[in-house]
């Protein structure tokens, strides 16, 4: 009995993988808005009723693809972080940014699914959130390491933004300064703006050496969010007199 259940489980895993693979192929050719369970079933030689036992609706299949994409991106960010172990926080931040970019360039349709135009009629459920947080957690980890080591330079924020920054920090990373968390949200958007511009052709005839351009801009984002080189030390907090020099 156990061997029968094991064979059925393996078969279900294989069929689920085949459905997702065909759906990804359709994403590449038609885009997410035109994804069709009937078309997927037809290409796989399955009856639509059989496919519905794996994914009851198009939205369920889209959700599975979105979670897979976020998980794949998170794995790429973690691998880049681990490969850069032992270097300074700015260099590690930059390495992770480059890992995220490399993933996006290698998986353009998955990138478009999670960071491109929203799919009409689809709203991502809360089940996608843990996977979506995986990559940003890598950047938060770098900031935490910097806070424990060379320090963080708190980015300046106008007083009227402080309450919102405090709210963001409470939701995202309560152990980090609100100024850092608010700026992290902005730099996250800027990072994917840079990647999206490159991926969707807005840099054509504008940026030639894109590797060098991206590496520099990613480092700048790291400085913006408060990362400092170890020899620099953290900048003084707002309102704190700077150290005197003789």
C-alpha positions in Angstrom: 0.0 0.0 0.0 2.8 2.4 0.9 4.6 1.8 -2.4 1.3 2.5 -4.3 0.9 5.8 -2.4 4.5 6.7 -3.1 4.1 6.0 -6.8 1.0 8.2 -6.9 2.7 11.0 -5.1 5.7 10.8 -7.5 3.3 10.8 -10.5 1.4 13.8 -9.1 4.7 15.7 -8.7 5.7 14.9 -12.2 2.4 15.9 -13.7 2.4 19.1 -11.7 5.9 20.0 -12.9 4.8 19.3 -16.5 1.8 21.6 -16.2 3.9 24.4 -14.8 6.5 24.0 -17.5 3.9 24.2 -20.2 2.4 27.2 -18.5 5.8 28.9 -18.4 6.1 28.3 -22.1 2.8 29.9 -22.7 3.8 32.8 -20.5 6.8 33.3 -22.8 4.7 33.2 -26.0 1.4 34.8 -25.0 1.9 36.6 -21.7 0.2 35.9 -18.3 -3.1 37.6 -19.3 -3.7 34.9 -22.0 -2.7 31.9 -19.9 -5.4 29.2 -20.4 -5.9 26.0 -18.5 -7.6 24.5 -21.5 -4.6 25.4 -23.7 -2.2 23.9 -21.2 -4.3 20.7 -21.0 -4.5 20.5 -24.8 -0.7 20.8 -25.2 -0.1 18.1 -22.6 -2.7 15.8 -24.1 -4.8 15.9 -21.0 -8.5 16.3 -20.5 -9.3 19.7 -19.0 -11.2 17.9 -16.2 -8.0 16.0 -15.3 -5.9 19.2 -15.1 -8.5 20.8 -12.8 -7.6 18.2 -10.2 -4.2 19.8 -10.0 -5.1 23.4 -10.5 -8.8 24.2 -10.0 -8.6 27.5 -11.8 -6.2 29.7 -13.9 -5.6 31.8 -10.8 -4.4 28.8 -8.8 -1.9 28.0 -11.6 -0.8 31.6 -11.7 -0.3 31.7 -8.0 1.8 28.6 -8.1 4.0 30.1 -10.9 4.3 33.3 -8.9 5.4 31.5 -5.8 7.9 29.5 -7.8 9.3 32.7 -9.4 9.7 34.4 -6.0 11.4 31.3 -4.6 13.8 31.1 -7.5 14.6 34.8 -7.1 15.2 34.3 -3.4 17.5 31.4 -4.1 19.5 33.5 -6.5 19.8 36.3 -3.9 20.9 33.9 -1.2 23.5 32.3 -3.4 25.0 35.7 -4.3 25.1 36.6 -0.6 26.8 33.4 0.3 29.3 33.7 -2.5 30.3 37.2 -1.2 30.8 36.1 2.4 33.8 37.8 4.0 33.7 41.0 2.1 32.4 44.4 3.3 28.7 45.2 3.5 28.7 47.5 0.4 30.4 44.8 -1.7 28.0 42.1 -0.4 25.0 44.3 -1.1 26.3 45.0 -4.6 26.9 41.3 -5.2 23.3 40.5 -4.2 22.0 43.2 -6.5 24.0 41.7 -9.3 22.6 38.2 -8.5 19.1 39.5 -8.6 19.8 41.2 -12.0 21.4 38.0 -13.4 18.3 36.1 -12.4 16.0 38.6 -14.0 18.0 38.6 -17.3 18.0 34.8 -17.3 14.3 34.5 -16.4 12.6 37.5 -18.2 9.1 36.0 -18.3 9.1 35.0 -14.6 10.4 38.5 -13.8 7.6 40.0 -15.8 5.1 37.8 -14.0 6.1 39.1 -10.5 7.3 42.7 -11.3 5.7 43.5 -14.6 2.2 44.6 -15.6 -0.5 43.2 -13.2 -2.6 40.4 -14.7 -6.2 41.6 -15.4 -8.6 40.1 -13.0 -6.0 38.4 -10.8 -5.2 39.4 -7.2 -2.2 37.6 -5.6 -3.3 35.8 -2.4 -1.5 36.1 1.0 0.1 32.7 0.3 2.6 34.5 -2.1 3.9 36.8 0.6 6.5 34.5 2.3 8.1 33.7 -1.0 8.0 37.3 -2.0 9.8 38.3 1.2 12.7 35.9 0.6 14.9 38.1 -1.5 14.3 41.3 0.5 15.2 39.4 3.6 18.7 38.9 2.2 19.1 42.7 2.0 17.7 43.2 5.5 20.2 40.6 6.7 23.0 42.6 5.2 21.8 45.7 6.9 21.6 43.9 10.2 25.1 42.6 9.8 26.3 46.1 9.1 24.5 47.4 12.2 26.4 44.9 14.3 29.7 45.6 12.5 30.8 48.8 10.8 27.5 50.5 11.5 24.8 52.1 9.5 24.5 55.8 8.5 20.9 56.7 9.1 19.6 58.4 5.9 18.1 61.8 6.4 14.3 61.9 6.3 12.0 64.9 6.6 10.0 65.1 9.9 6.7 64.6 8.2 7.9 61.2 6.9 9.0 59.9 10.2 5.7 58.5 11.4 5.4 56.5 8.1 9.0 55.3 8.5 8.2 54.1 12.0 5.2 52.2 10.8 7.3 50.6 8.0 10.0 49.6 10.4 7.4 48.0 12.7 6.1 45.9 9.9 9.4 45.1 8.1 12.3 45.2 10.5 11.7 46.6 13.9 15.3 46.2 14.9 16.5 48.6 12.2 16.3 52.4 12.4 13.1 53.6 10.7 15.1 55.9 8.5 17.0 52.9 7.1 13.9 50.8 6.6 12.0 53.6 4.7 15.1 54.1 2.5 15.4 50.4 1.9 11.8 50.4 0.5 12.8 53.2 -1.9 16.1 51.5 -2.9 14.2 48.2 -3.5 12.0 50.0 -6.0 15.0 51.7 -7.6 16.8 48.4 -8.0 13.9 46.9 -9.9 13.5 50.1 -11.8 17.1 49.7 -13.1 16.5 46.0 -13.9 13.1 46.6 -15.5 14.5 49.4 -17.7 17.3 47.1 -18.9 15.0 44.0 -19.4 12.2 45.9 -21.2 14.5 47.8 -23.6 14.5 51.4 -22.1 18.3 51.4 -21.9 18.7 50.6 -25.6 20.9 53.3 -27.3 21.3 54.9 -23.8 23.5 52.6 -21.7 26.2 50.6 -23.5 28.4 49.1 -20.7 25.4 47.8 -18.7 27.4 45.6 -16.3 29.7 48.4 -15.1 26.8 50.9 -15.0 24.6 48.5 -12.9 27.5 47.6 -10.5 28.2 51.2 -9.8 24.5 52.1 -9.3 23.9 49.1 -7.1 26.8 50.3 -4.9 25.3 53.7 -4.8 22.0 52.3 -3.6 23.9 50.5 -0.8 25.4 53.8 0.3 22.0 55.5 0.1 20.4 53.0 2.4 23.1 53.6 5.0 25.9 51.1 4.3 29.4 52.3 4.9 32.8 51.0 4.3 34.4 49.6 7.5 37.1 52.2 7.5 34.5 55.0 7.4 32.4 54.1 10.4 28.8 55.3 10.7 27.9 58.9 10.0 26.8 60.9 13.0 23.1 60.8 13.8 21.1 63.9 12.9 21.6 66.5 15.6 24.9 65.0 16.8 28.0 67.2 16.5 30.5 65.8 14.1 33.9 64.9 15.6 36.4 67.7 15.6 39.6 67.4 13.6 42.8 69.0 14.7 
